[in-house]
Amino acid sequence: MSTNNVLFQIRAAFPAAPIRFEGALSGGLDQAAFRTHVDNKTWRELDRSYLAKRSDALSFLRPNHLVEVLPVYLESLVEDGTRTPVPDTLLLVLNRKGEQPFMEIFAALTVAQRMAVVAALDAFASAETGPSADAAREASERWKHAGAVQ
């Protein structure tokens, strides 16, 4: 699937509604700067370069908050590849070890959103090489096995 088609799929799957980040944990070192940056904006209004620099926050977010910002990170994965730190954290988050954390994220997404995740992972894996591409393929297979693609 072409990059443009994957980006279209991400944008179609994730509505651009105001983000409610009240109560979100985004890491102890930022004094809630991440939460303040995203609250009450749509994911399309967010500064992707700021979020890429703060991709570590993904590790702290609960599934419902993760879903709110996930499309920004999926777009970065597809368009920026390994030129940002996004793959380092996002691929770990999308392939969380342990069934419960993975299923909580999986369950927080619609079928269309799950399919967009798989499309982004597959696009990244086909465009990159090395350990990051391998991690994306592993995550994609896990999402497919869980039923993300109908």
Summary of the structure (lengths in Angstrom):
residues: 150
radius of gyration: 14.1
end to end distance: 16.6
largest distance: 41.1
contacts: 456
relative contact order: 0.15
helix: 69%
strand: 0%
